Amino acid sequence: IQLVESGGGLAQPGGSLRLSCQASGFTFSDYEMNWVRQAPGKGLEWVSYIIGGETRESVIYYADSVRGRFTISRDNAKNSLYLEMNSLGVDDTALYYCVRDSRDGGQDLWGQGTLVTVS
Amino acid sequence: SYVLTQPPSVSVAPGEMARLTCGGDNIGSKSVHWYQQKPGQAPLLIMYFDIHRPSGIPARFSGSNSGNTATLTISGVEVGDEADYYCQVWVASGGHSWVFGGGTVLSVL
């Protein structure tokens, strides 16, 4: 059971990046998923949430700091979660974690993160 | 927006008890989750719904939540418990979001 992020790297201010998260070892479509980030030397900041299940319409939430610039999506057929990031600023520099919401409460599965540097 | 307040640091000697607090407006009405993060590692869920330990988390870890303060208690602290600890709640009013506290650095002297 694991989550593996990719797509991080160096971006210029105002630029874009697309992060991906590959899930394995569990039924990905059954779970709500999130992106959580951590700036260097700082605490955890939740970024975005997308509902699980095969619903016709996705339920999606964003942190105020990224709303209108970031877009979360998922492809259950590919067991993948995505984060499209536009209009990047230096404050978006962080390690971005792909995170699964637990059925029992909290967030019980975290990837190792992918580093995004905006400079 | 909902704010969770954690003390930046707590220091204890090995074998002592550590109490890590998480303050929030009427947090006792919410479900609090706790995470442990060691250097270079992803966070690890160590307590959910205030008082429940995931499988593999030692019984030395316990939780409580009442009024405006949630507490993670570590009894018989070990050197290996040295880490950053974060509390978290789900906020469903005025928007939906996960909210993290700023984190507490636990030092085992």
gemmi code that builds the backbone of each chain (N, CA, C; Angstrom):
import gemmi

chains = {
    "A": [
        ("ILE", (0.866, -1.182, 0.000), (0.000, 0.000, 0.000), (0.891, 1.216, 0.000)),
        ("GLN", (0.801, 2.010, -1.059), (1.646, 3.189, -1.102), (1.122, 4.242, -2.062)),
        ("LEU", (1.646, 5.457, -1.851), (1.398, 6.594, -2.729), (2.742, 7.130, -3.177)),
        ("VAL", (2.889, 7.348, -4.476), (4.148, 7.846, -5.017), (3.889, 9.088, -5.858)),
        ("GLU", (4.438, 10.201, -5.387), (4.258, 11.471, -6.085), (5.360, 11.682, -7.120)),
        ("SER", (5.032, 12.479, -8.112), (6.014, 12.879, -9.122), (5.579, 14.204, -9.722)),
        ("GLY", (6.479, 14.805, -10.495), (6.128, 16.020, -11.205), (6.675, 17.295, -10.603)),
        ("GLY", (7.271, 17.195, -9.438), (7.851, 18.379, -8.834), (9.080, 18.844, -9.592)),
        ("GLY", (9.543, 20.025, -9.236), (10.726, 20.570, -9.892), (10.790, 22.063, -9.715)),
        ("LEU", (11.614, 22.673, -10.556), (11.810, 24.112, -10.494), (10.882, 24.813, -11.472)),
        ("ALA", (10.186, 25.819, -10.996), (9.296, 26.610, -11.833), (9.575, 28.083, -11.595)),
        ("GLN", (9.352, 28.872, -12.604), (9.493, 30.319, -12.458), (8.230, 30.920, -11.883)),
        ("PRO", (8.348, 32.035, -11.192), (7.134, 32.722, -10.733), (6.198, 32.991, -11.906)),
        ("GLY", (4.928, 32.687, -11.678), (3.940, 32.813, -12.740), (3.803, 31.576, -13.592)),
        ("GLY", (4.673, 30.604, -13.370), (4.670, 29.390, -14.170), (3.692, 28.340, -13.670)),
        ("SER", (3.779, 27.164, -14.282), (2.856, 26.069, -13.984), (3.612, 24.764, -13.788)),
        ("LEU", (2.999, 23.883, -13.038), (3.490, 22.518, -12.868), (2.288, 21.615, -12.678)),
        ("ARG", (2.465, 20.340, -13.017), (1.431, 19.351, -12.787), (2.019, 18.215, -11.968)),
        ("LEU", (1.465, 18.009, -10.788), (1.895, 16.919, -9.921), (1.010, 15.706, -10.145)),
        ("SER", (1.608, 14.537, -9.999), (0.875, 13.286, -10.103), (1.142, 12.432, -8.875)),
        ("CYS", (0.198, 11.589, -8.554), (0.342, 10.658, -7.441), (-0.198, 9.309, -7.887)),
        ("GLN", (0.656, 8.312, -7.859), (0.267, 6.961, -8.236), (-0.016, 6.148, -6.989)),
        ("ALA", (-1.229, 5.638, -6.885), (-1.623, 4.830, -5.738), (-1.540, 3.353, -6.077)),
        ("SER", (-1.197, 2.551, -5.099), (-1.159, 1.109, -5.313), (-1.434, 0.378, -4.010)),
        ("GLY", (-1.958, -0.830, -4.139), (-2.163, -1.675, -2.977), (-3.497, -1.536, -2.292)),
        ("PHE", (-4.356, -0.658, -2.809), (-5.688, -0.491, -2.227), (-6.631, -0.017, -3.317)),
        ("THR", (-7.915, -0.054, -3.021), (-8.927, 0.353, -4.001), (-9.020, 1.875, -4.002)),
        ("PHE", (-8.244, 2.474, -4.880), (-8.074, 3.933, -4.900), (-9.417, 4.659, -4.993)),
        ("SER", (-10.308, 4.164, -5.802), (-11.563, 4.883, -6.058), (-12.429, 5.001, -4.815)),
        ("ASP", (-12.186, 4.164, -3.808), (-13.025, 4.175, -2.614), (-12.676, 5.290, -1.633)),
        ("TYR", (-11.561, 5.971, -1.865), (-11.039, 6.877, -0.851), (-11.043, 8.338, -1.285)),
        ("GLU", (-11.336, 9.212, -0.302), (-11.099, 10.638, -0.499), (-9.579, 10.875, -0.484)),
        ("MET", (-9.140, 11.811, -1.285), (-7.713, 12.083, -1.404), (-7.436, 13.571, -1.260)),
        ("ASN", (-6.197, 13.878, -0.890), (-5.798, 15.259, -0.636), (-4.378, 15.522, -1.123)),
        ("TRP", (-4.097, 16.789, -1.253), (-2.726, 17.268, -1.351), (-2.468, 18.123, -0.103)),
        ("VAL", (-1.337, 17.870, 0.530), (-0.888, 18.630, 1.696), (0.544, 19.060, 1.408)),
        ("ARG", (0.883, 20.276, 1.747), (2.235, 20.737, 1.462), (2.943, 21.198, 2.726)),
        ("GLN", (4.258, 21.257, 2.620), (5.088, 21.670, 3.743), (6.254, 22.487, 3.207)),
        ("ALA", (6.213, 23.776, 3.459), (7.316, 24.639, 3.063), (8.564, 24.268, 3.863)),
        ("PRO", (9.739, 24.534, 3.323), (10.975, 24.159, 4.011), (11.031, 24.695, 5.437)),
        ("GLY", (11.206, 23.802, 6.389), (11.310, 24.201, 7.785), (10.025, 24.652, 8.427)),
        ("LYS", (8.899, 24.476, 7.730), (7.615, 24.957, 8.241), (6.677, 23.789, 8.534)),
        ("GLY", (5.455, 24.126, 8.939), (4.469, 23.119, 9.286), (3.681, 22.625, 8.089)),
        ("LEU", (2.679, 21.803, 8.394), (1.835, 21.214, 7.364), (0.715, 22.171, 6.969)),
        ("GLU", (0.440, 22.239, 5.679), (-0.663, 23.053, 5.171), (-1.484, 22.219, 4.199)),
        ("TRP", (-2.754, 22.024, 4.520), (-3.648, 21.335, 3.603), (-3.893, 22.194, 2.376)),
        ("VAL", (-3.912, 21.556, 1.194), (-4.048, 22.278, -0.066), (-5.401, 22.013, -0.738)),
        ("SER", (-5.759, 20.738, -0.871), (-6.968, 20.428, -1.623), (-7.457, 19.021, -1.311)),
        ("TYR", (-8.751, 18.810, -1.554), (-9.439, 17.541, -1.259), (-10.336, 17.194, -2.433)),
        ("ILE", (-10.420, 15.896, -2.715), (-11.361, 15.430, -3.720), (-12.029, 14.176, -3.202)),
        ("ILE", (-13.322, 14.105, -3.373), (-14.085, 12.993, -2.841), (-13.766, 11.707, -3.577)),
        ("GLY", (-13.996, 10.587, -2.915), (-13.806, 9.289, -3.533), (-15.111, 8.770, -4.092)),
        ("GLY", (-15.085, 7.569, -4.576), (-16.268, 6.941, -5.119), (-16.490, 7.327, -6.563)),
        ("GLU", (-17.411, 6.629, -7.164), (-17.689, 6.858, -8.578), (-18.892, 7.783, -8.710)),
        ("THR", (-18.753, 8.981, -8.158), (-19.852, 9.935, -8.213), (-19.842, 10.649, -9.555)),
        ("ARG", (-21.018, 11.074, -9.951), (-21.124, 11.758, -11.236), (-20.453, 13.113, -11.178)),
        ("GLU", (-20.593, 13.779, -10.031), (-19.946, 15.076, -9.864), (-18.953, 15.001, -8.716)),
        ("SER", (-17.771, 15.513, -8.931), (-16.757, 15.490, -7.894), (-17.055, 16.553, -6.846)),
        ("VAL", (-16.794, 16.206, -5.608), (-16.823, 17.191, -4.538), (-15.380, 17.565, -4.268)),
        ("ILE", (-15.076, 18.824, -4.431), (-13.693, 19.309, -4.358), (-13.637, 20.537, -3.473)),
        ("TYR", (-12.595, 20.612, -2.652), (-12.362, 21.771, -1.808), (-10.905, 22.225, -1.958)),
        ("TYR", (-10.706, 23.519, -1.757), (-9.373, 24.115, -1.841), (-9.106, 25.021, -0.647)),
        ("ALA", (-7.841, 25.100, -0.284), (-7.427, 26.122, 0.665), (-7.528, 27.488, 0.002)),
        ("ASP", (-7.807, 28.502, 0.806), (-7.934, 29.857, 0.259), (-6.678, 30.279, -0.493)),
        ("SER", (-5.536, 29.810, -0.026), (-4.255, 30.238, -0.590), (-4.029, 29.739, -2.014)),
        ("VAL", (-4.801, 28.736, -2.444), (-4.566, 28.174, -3.781), (-5.818, 28.214, -4.661)),
        ("ARG", (-6.951, 28.545, -4.067), (-8.207, 28.522, -4.845), (-8.104, 29.456, -6.038)),
        ("GLY", (-8.505, 28.968, -7.193), (-8.438, 29.757, -8.421), (-7.138, 29.573, -9.186)),
        ("ARG", (-6.138, 28.986, -8.538), (-4.844, 28.764, -9.198), (-4.534, 27.272, -9.363)),
        ("PHE", (-4.978, 26.471, -8.407), (-4.696, 25.033, -8.424), (-5.976, 24.271, -8.761)),
        ("THR", (-5.806, 23.126, -9.424), (-6.935, 22.261, -9.760), (-6.581, 20.819, -9.412)),
        ("ILE", (-7.389, 20.211, -8.561), (-7.204, 18.813, -8.202), (-8.099, 17.956, -9.087)),
        ("SER", (-7.613, 16.784, -9.435), (-8.418, 15.852, -10.215), (-7.923, 14.432, -9.938)),
        ("ARG", (-8.703, 13.459, -10.372), (-8.309, 12.069, -10.198), (-8.762, 11.260, -11.386)),
        ("ASP", (-8.067, 10.173, -11.629), (-8.437, 9.210, -12.660), (-8.453, 7.851, -11.981)),
        ("ASN", (-9.615, 7.412, -11.583), (-9.716, 6.164, -10.833), (-9.272, 4.956, -11.665)),
        ("ALA", (-9.443, 5.030, -12.978), (-9.017, 3.926, -13.835), (-7.497, 3.761, -13.821)),
        ("LYS", (-6.807, 4.875, -13.582), (-5.349, 4.850, -13.532), (-4.806, 4.902, -12.109)),
        ("ASN", (-5.713, 4.859, -11.120), (-5.296, 4.940, -9.715), (-4.413, 6.151, -9.450)),
        ("SER", (-4.804, 7.258, -10.016), (-3.948, 8.447, -9.966), (-4.681, 9.688, -9.506)),
        ("LEU", (-3.940, 10.503, -8.784), (-4.393, 11.808, -8.306), (-3.486, 12.859, -8.927)),
        ("TYR", (-4.058, 14.026, -9.243), (-3.286, 15.071, -9.893), (-3.497, 16.412, -9.198)),
        ("LEU", (-2.520, 17.298, -9.405), (-2.667, 18.677, -8.960), (-2.047, 19.570, -10.027)),
        ("GLU", (-2.908, 20.306, -10.722), (-2.460, 21.269, -11.728), (-2.256, 22.586, -11.006)),
        ("MET", (-1.054, 23.116, -11.079), (-0.717, 24.336, -10.360), (-0.346, 25.430, -11.357)),
        ("ASN", (-1.090, 26.520, -11.336), (-0.842, 27.657, -12.224), (-0.530, 28.908, -11.405)),
        ("SER", (-0.020, 29.912, -12.081), (0.304, 31.188, -11.441), (1.109, 30.974, -10.166)),
        ("LEU", (2.118, 30.176, -10.260), (2.913, 29.830, -9.083), (3.657, 31.043, -8.548)),
        ("GLY", (3.746, 31.103, -7.226), (4.495, 32.148, -6.554), (5.539, 31.528, -5.631)),
        ("VAL", (6.434, 32.324, -5.148), (7.513, 31.812, -4.293), (6.953, 31.148, -3.038)),
        ("ASP", (5.795, 31.596, -2.587), (5.165, 31.012, -1.400), (4.620, 29.613, -1.649)),
        ("ASP", (4.604, 29.176, -2.887), (4.165, 27.821, -3.211), (5.309, 26.821, -3.121)),
        ("THR", (6.512, 27.306, -2.871), (7.661, 26.420, -2.691), (7.433, 25.524, -1.482)),
        ("ALA", (7.441, 24.226, -1.713), (7.131, 23.280, -0.633), (7.302, 21.854, -1.119)),
        ("LEU", (7.303, 20.947, -0.159), (7.196, 19.523, -0.437), (5.707, 19.198, -0.476)),
        ("TYR", (5.249, 18.641, -1.565), (3.831, 18.356, -1.739), (3.588, 16.860, -1.523)),
        ("TYR", (2.716, 16.586, -0.549), (2.375, 15.212, -0.217), (1.013, 14.845, -0.794)),
        ("CYS", (0.919, 13.658, -1.303), (-0.343, 13.038, -1.666), (-0.807, 12.260, -0.437)),
        ("VAL", (-2.073, 12.442, -0.024), (-2.515, 11.920, 1.267), (-3.905, 11.307, 1.145)),
        ("ARG", (-4.070, 10.162, 1.741), (-5.360, 9.471, 1.754), (-6.104, 9.715, 3.053)),
        ("ASP", (-7.400, 10.023, 2.946), (-8.240, 10.090, 4.132), (-8.554, 8.676, 4.606)),
        ("SER", (-8.411, 8.472, 5.895), (-8.696, 7.162, 6.469), (-10.195, 6.927, 6.585)),
        ("ARG", (-10.611, 5.681, 6.470), (-12.012, 5.340, 6.734), (-12.338, 5.550, 8.215)),
        ("ASP", (-11.313, 5.440, 9.069), (-11.526, 5.513, 10.518), (-11.409, 6.927, 11.066)),
        ("GLY", (-10.754, 7.809, 10.323), (-10.553, 9.167, 10.820), (-9.121, 9.598, 10.603)),
        ("GLY", (-8.946, 10.846, 10.277), (-7.605, 11.342, 10.007), (-7.127, 10.953, 8.622)),
        ("GLN", (-5.823, 11.029, 8.442), (-5.213, 10.742, 7.146), (-4.128, 9.699, 7.368)),
        ("ASP", (-4.384, 8.490, 6.867), (-3.580, 7.352, 7.296), (-2.521, 6.903, 6.300)),
        ("LEU", (-2.470, 7.519, 5.131), (-1.470, 7.108, 4.152), (-0.913, 8.338, 3.464)),
        ("TRP", (0.393, 8.505, 3.550), (1.082, 9.653, 2.988), (2.161, 9.158, 2.035)),
        ("GLY", (2.314, 9.870, 0.916), (3.459, 9.603, 0.064), (4.707, 10.225, 0.668)),
        ("GLN", (5.805, 10.105, -0.025), (7.058, 10.689, 0.450), (7.225, 12.139, -0.002)),
        ("GLY", (6.344, 12.580, -0.885), (6.362, 13.977, -1.277), (7.167, 14.232, -2.537)),
        ("THR", (6.797, 15.310, -3.224), (7.549, 15.789, -4.378), (7.805, 17.276, -4.173)),
        ("LEU", (9.043, 17.685, -4.393), (9.447, 19.051, -4.061), (9.185, 19.999, -5.219)),
        ("VAL", (8.493, 21.069, -4.903), (8.241, 22.146, -5.855), (8.998, 23.374, -5.397)),
        ("THR", (9.829, 23.898, -6.274), (10.590, 25.104, -5.973), (10.232, 26.175, -6.989)),
        ("VAL", (9.767, 27.305, -6.499), (9.419, 28.416, -7.380), (10.446, 29.515, -7.172)),
        ("SER", (11.223, 29.747, -8.205), (12.296, 30.732, -8.090), (12.656, 31.259, -9.456)),
    ],
    "B": [
        ("SER", (-11.609, 31.960, 9.614), (-11.121, 30.599, 9.471), (-10.738, 30.049, 10.847)),
        ("TYR", (-10.817, 28.726, 10.942), (-10.571, 28.070, 12.221), (-9.075, 27.939, 12.452)),
        ("VAL", (-8.637, 28.263, 13.678), (-7.205, 28.244, 13.997), (-6.931, 27.245, 15.115)),
        ("LEU", (-5.908, 26.443, 14.930), (-5.426, 25.525, 15.959), (-4.074, 26.030, 16.458)),
        ("THR", (-3.951, 26.146, 17.789), (-2.744, 26.713, 18.370), (-1.988, 25.650, 19.166)),
        ("GLN", (-0.740, 25.430, 18.783), (0.117, 24.497, 19.495), (1.360, 25.236, 20.009)),
        ("PRO", (1.859, 24.859, 21.188), (3.115, 25.462, 21.652), (4.242, 25.054, 20.716)),
        ("PRO", (5.153, 25.960, 20.401), (6.219, 25.637, 19.445), (7.111, 24.496, 19.897)),
        ("SER", (7.333, 24.393, 21.213), (8.254, 23.366, 21.680), (7.889, 22.890, 23.076)),
        ("VAL", (8.205, 21.636, 23.316), (8.061, 21.011, 24.627), (9.306, 20.160, 24.859)),
        ("SER", (9.847, 20.243, 26.054), (11.040, 19.456, 26.389), (10.761, 18.605, 27.613)),
        ("VAL", (11.153, 17.356, 27.553), (11.006, 16.450, 28.692), (12.217, 15.539, 28.766)),
        ("ALA", (12.435, 14.967, 29.920), (13.503, 13.989, 30.092), (12.965, 12.598, 29.767)),
        ("PRO", (13.818, 11.705, 29.369), (13.375, 10.328, 29.109), (12.679, 9.744, 30.322)),
        ("GLY", (11.568, 9.044, 30.056), (10.819, 8.425, 31.128), (9.744, 9.306, 31.721)),
        ("GLU", (9.799, 10.597, 31.468), (8.781, 11.505, 31.984), (7.557, 11.491, 31.076)),
        ("MET", (6.551, 12.257, 31.493), (5.323, 12.397, 30.712), (5.350, 13.712, 29.949)),
        ("ALA", (4.953, 13.659, 28.686), (4.842, 14.860, 27.866), (3.385, 15.107, 27.528)),
        ("ARG", (2.965, 16.335, 27.722), (1.598, 16.723, 27.342), (1.682, 17.786, 26.267)),
        ("LEU", (1.191, 17.463, 25.092), (1.201, 18.380, 23.963), (-0.226, 18.868, 23.739)),
        ("THR", (-0.395, 20.174, 23.793), (-1.735, 20.722, 23.697), (-2.033, 21.299, 22.311)),
        ("CYS", (-3.314, 21.372, 22.036), (-3.816, 21.910, 20.771), (-5.062, 22.704, 21.105)),
        ("GLY", (-4.971, 24.010, 20.980), (-6.075, 24.870, 21.348), (-6.881, 25.337, 20.157)),
        ("GLY", (-8.182, 25.377, 20.341), (-9.078, 25.865, 19.296), (-10.428, 26.196, 19.886)),
        ("ASP", (-11.151, 27.081, 19.258), (-12.461, 27.503, 19.737), (-13.413, 26.314, 19.791)),
        ("ASN", (-13.810, 25.934, 20.997), (-14.727, 24.817, 21.201), (-14.245, 23.558, 20.480)),
        ("ILE", (-12.951, 23.314, 20.547), (-12.384, 22.153, 19.846), (-12.969, 20.851, 20.360)),
        ("GLY", (-13.488, 20.884, 21.590), (-14.093, 19.686, 22.151), (-15.278, 19.177, 21.359)),
        ("SER", (-15.849, 20.039, 20.515), (-16.977, 19.633, 19.683), (-16.517, 19.042, 18.350)),
        ("LYS", (-15.230, 19.031, 18.139), (-14.669, 18.512, 16.894), (-13.860, 17.247, 17.177)),
        ("SER", (-13.571, 16.521, 16.129), (-12.717, 15.337, 16.225), (-11.290, 15.729, 15.872)),
        ("VAL", (-10.370, 15.403, 16.759), (-8.980, 15.816, 16.591), (-8.120, 14.603, 16.228)),
        ("HIS", (-7.246, 14.815, 15.286), (-6.291, 13.784, 14.881), (-4.882, 14.318, 15.116)),
        ("TRP", (-3.962, 13.421, 15.415), (-2.593, 13.801, 15.708), (-1.615, 13.056, 14.801)),
        ("TYR", (-0.545, 13.766, 14.446), (0.490, 13.206, 13.573), (1.864, 13.417, 14.199)),
        ("GLN", (2.717, 12.458, 13.964), (4.110, 12.544, 14.362), (4.955, 12.619, 13.095)),
        ("GLN", (5.886, 13.560, 13.051), (6.761, 13.663, 11.891), (8.209, 13.749, 12.349)),
        ("LYS", (8.977, 12.763, 11.952), (10.405, 12.753, 12.238), (11.162, 13.343, 11.051)),
        ("PRO", (12.361, 13.845, 11.280), (13.120, 14.502, 10.206), (13.255, 13.632, 8.968)),
        ("GLY", (12.940, 14.234, 7.830), (13.084, 13.545, 6.559), (12.011, 12.528, 6.256)),
        ("GLN", (10.989, 12.446, 7.119), (9.922, 11.469, 6.918), (8.585, 12.156, 6.724)),
        ("ALA", (7.658, 11.442, 6.113), (6.291, 11.928, 6.002), (5.611, 11.821, 7.365)),
        ("PRO", (4.590, 12.613, 7.599), (3.829, 12.506, 8.853), (3.205, 11.120, 9.006)),
        ("LEU", (3.027, 10.734, 10.256), (2.427, 9.459, 10.611), (1.248, 9.708, 11.531)),
        ("LEU", (0.093, 9.171, 11.183), (-1.093, 9.294, 12.028), (-0.878, 8.477, 13.298)),
        ("ILE", (-0.974, 9.123, 14.460), (-0.759, 8.418, 15.721), (-1.982, 8.431, 16.639)),
        ("MET", (-2.972, 9.258, 16.323), (-4.181, 9.300, 17.125), (-5.306, 9.818, 16.238)),
        ("TYR", (-6.477, 9.163, 16.283), (-7.597, 9.651, 15.488), (-8.850, 9.695, 16.346)),
        ("PHE", (-9.733, 10.571, 15.937), (-10.966, 10.795, 16.713), (-10.654, 10.908, 18.199)),
        ("ASP", (-9.742, 11.796, 18.505), (-9.392, 12.226, 19.867), (-8.591, 11.200, 20.659)),
        ("ILE", (-9.045, 9.944, 20.668), (-8.526, 9.006, 21.663), (-8.103, 7.652, 21.091)),
        ("HIS", (-8.246, 7.477, 19.792), (-8.009, 6.153, 19.223), (-6.630, 6.058, 18.582)),
        ("ARG", (-5.921, 4.986, 18.913), (-4.587, 4.740, 18.362), (-4.664, 3.786, 17.186)),
        ("PRO", (-4.058, 4.161, 16.053), (-3.963, 3.196, 14.945), (-3.116, 2.002, 15.366)),
        ("SER", (-3.304, 0.928, 14.646), (-2.522, -0.266, 14.903), (-1.027, 0.044, 14.823)),
        ("GLY", (-0.278, -0.443, 15.820), (1.163, -0.250, 15.819), (1.640, 0.929, 16.634)),
        ("ILE", (0.721, 1.783, 17.040), (1.100, 2.928, 17.879), (1.092, 2.483, 19.338)),
        ("PRO", (2.179, 2.709, 20.051), (2.268, 2.212, 21.435), (1.219, 2.828, 22.350)),
        ("ALA", (0.861, 2.077, 23.364), (-0.138, 2.528, 24.328), (0.370, 3.689, 25.169)),
        ("ARG", (1.656, 4.016, 25.049), (2.193, 5.180, 25.756), (1.549, 6.481, 25.246)),
        ("PHE", (1.003, 6.406, 24.051), (0.357, 7.564, 23.450), (-1.145, 7.534, 23.763)),
        ("SER", (-1.642, 8.650, 24.286), (-3.065, 8.741, 24.557), (-3.549, 10.142, 24.235)),
        ("GLY", (-4.860, 10.267, 24.079), (-5.401, 11.557, 23.715), (-6.636, 11.912, 24.499)),
        ("SER", (-6.913, 13.201, 24.560), (-8.135, 13.692, 25.178), (-8.534, 14.972, 24.475)),
        ("ASN", (-9.813, 15.335, 24.653), (-10.322, 16.537, 23.983), (-11.539, 17.043, 24.721)),
        ("SER", (-11.453, 18.289, 25.193), (-12.566, 18.868, 25.931), (-12.444, 20.377, 25.909)),
        ("GLY", (-13.595, 21.032, 25.880), (-13.586, 22.487, 25.927), (-12.827, 23.099, 24.760)),
        ("ASN", (-11.816, 23.866, 25.071), (-11.030, 24.540, 24.049), (-9.639, 23.940, 23.859)),
        ("THR", (-9.411, 22.750, 24.436), (-8.081, 22.155, 24.356), (-8.132, 20.644, 24.129)),
        ("ALA", (-7.382, 20.210, 23.143), (-7.124, 18.786, 22.941), (-5.691, 18.519, 23.382)),
        ("THR", (-5.469, 17.328, 23.908), (-4.144, 17.018, 24.443), (-3.685, 15.641, 23.977)),
        ("LEU", (-2.446, 15.599, 23.542), (-1.769, 14.330, 23.263), (-0.791, 14.097, 24.407)),
        ("THR", (-0.948, 12.979, 25.082), (-0.083, 12.653, 26.212), (0.805, 11.475, 25.855)),
        ("ILE", (2.076, 11.644, 26.120), (3.033, 10.559, 25.898), (3.622, 10.191, 27.248)),
        ("SER", (3.313, 8.987, 27.704), (3.817, 8.525, 28.995), (5.131, 7.772, 28.806)),
        ("GLY", (6.045, 7.961, 29.742), (7.324, 7.267, 29.622), (8.016, 7.593, 28.312)),
        ("VAL", (8.244, 8.876, 28.102), (8.808, 9.338, 26.835), (10.154, 8.661, 26.566)),
        ("GLU", (10.324, 8.288, 25.306), (11.577, 7.677, 24.868), (12.307, 8.615, 23.916)),
        ("VAL", (13.590, 8.416, 23.787), (14.383, 9.254, 22.883), (13.820, 9.192, 21.466)),
        ("GLY", (13.308, 8.043, 21.100), (12.742, 7.866, 19.765), (11.450, 8.618, 19.525)),
        ("ASP", (10.877, 9.202, 20.568), (9.655, 10.003, 20.420), (9.956, 11.427, 19.995)),
        ("GLU", (11.222, 11.777, 19.973), (11.603, 13.126, 19.557), (11.169, 13.354, 18.112)),
        ("ALA", (10.325, 14.369, 17.908), (9.709, 14.596, 16.600), (8.868, 15.857, 16.652)),
        ("ASP", (8.312, 16.217, 15.491), (7.303, 17.268, 15.419), (5.933, 16.608, 15.501)),
        ("TYR", (5.037, 17.234, 16.250), (3.689, 16.708, 16.414), (2.675, 17.754, 15.961)),
        ("TYR", (1.722, 17.302, 15.143), (0.697, 18.192, 14.607), (-0.698, 17.693, 14.983)),
        ("CYS", (-1.548, 18.615, 15.376), (-2.950, 18.278, 15.536), (-3.708, 18.728, 14.285)),
        ("GLN", (-4.889, 18.149, 14.109), (-5.650, 18.397, 12.884), (-7.129, 18.202, 13.161)),
        ("VAL", (-7.941, 19.042, 12.531), (-9.395, 18.863, 12.572), (-9.947, 19.081, 11.173)),
        ("TRP", (-11.156, 18.584, 10.961), (-11.894, 18.847, 9.736), (-12.915, 19.928, 10.063)),
        ("VAL", (-12.907, 20.982, 9.282), (-13.831, 22.094, 9.481), (-14.844, 22.076, 8.355)),
        ("ALA", (-16.130, 22.057, 8.745), (-17.168, 21.957, 7.719), (-18.112, 23.156, 7.740)),
        ("SER", (-17.751, 24.201, 8.451), (-18.587, 25.391, 8.478), (-17.829, 26.539, 7.846)),
        ("GLY", (-18.541, 27.337, 7.024), (-17.860, 28.428, 6.340), (-16.845, 27.935, 5.348)),
        ("GLY", (-17.152, 26.831, 4.710), (-16.184, 26.191, 3.810), (-15.734, 24.891, 4.407)),
        ("HIS", (-15.156, 24.052, 3.593), (-14.698, 22.750, 4.062), (-13.189, 22.694, 3.931)),
        ("SER", (-12.521, 22.229, 4.979), (-11.078, 22.127, 4.898), (-10.528, 21.307, 6.050)),
        ("TRP", (-9.376, 20.718, 5.803), (-8.563, 20.178, 6.883), (-7.736, 21.346, 7.430)),
        ("VAL", (-7.648, 21.414, 8.750), (-6.850, 22.461, 9.385), (-5.809, 21.796, 10.278)),
        ("PHE", (-4.568, 22.211, 10.121), (-3.481, 21.719, 10.964), (-3.069, 22.793, 11.970)),
        ("GLY", (-2.651, 22.346, 13.135), (-1.975, 23.240, 14.052), (-0.574, 23.519, 13.542)),
        ("GLY", (0.077, 24.494, 14.143), (1.394, 24.891, 13.695), (2.502, 23.910, 14.033)),
        ("GLY", (2.178, 22.943, 14.904), (3.142, 21.913, 15.250), (3.924, 22.214, 16.515)),
        ("THR", (4.279, 21.158, 17.223), (5.103, 21.239, 18.434), (6.325, 20.356, 18.258)),
        ("VAL", (7.481, 20.930, 18.523), (8.718, 20.151, 18.495), (8.925, 19.543, 19.872)),
        ("LEU", (8.916, 18.230, 19.944), (9.163, 17.551, 21.212), (10.647, 17.197, 21.301)),
        ("SER", (11.296, 17.745, 22.299), (12.699, 17.440, 22.554), (12.800, 16.540, 23.771)),
        ("VAL", (13.573, 15.488, 23.643), (13.784, 14.567, 24.751), (15.220, 14.754, 25.207)),
        ("LEU", (15.354, 15.370, 26.360), (16.676, 15.804, 26.805), (17.452, 14.690, 27.484)),
    ],
}
model = gemmi.Model(1)
for chain_id, residues in chains.items():
    chain = gemmi.Chain(chain_id)
    for i, (resn, *xyz) in enumerate(residues, 1):
        res = gemmi.Residue()
        res.name, res.seqid = resn, gemmi.SeqId(i, " ")
        for name, pos in zip(("N", "CA", "C"), xyz):
            atom = gemmi.Atom()
            atom.name, atom.element = name, gemmi.Element(name[0])
            atom.pos, atom.b_iso = gemmi.Position(*pos), 0.0
            res.add_atom(atom)
        chain.add_residue(res)
    model.add_chain(chain)
structure = gemmi.Structure()
structure.add_model(model)
structure.setup_entities()
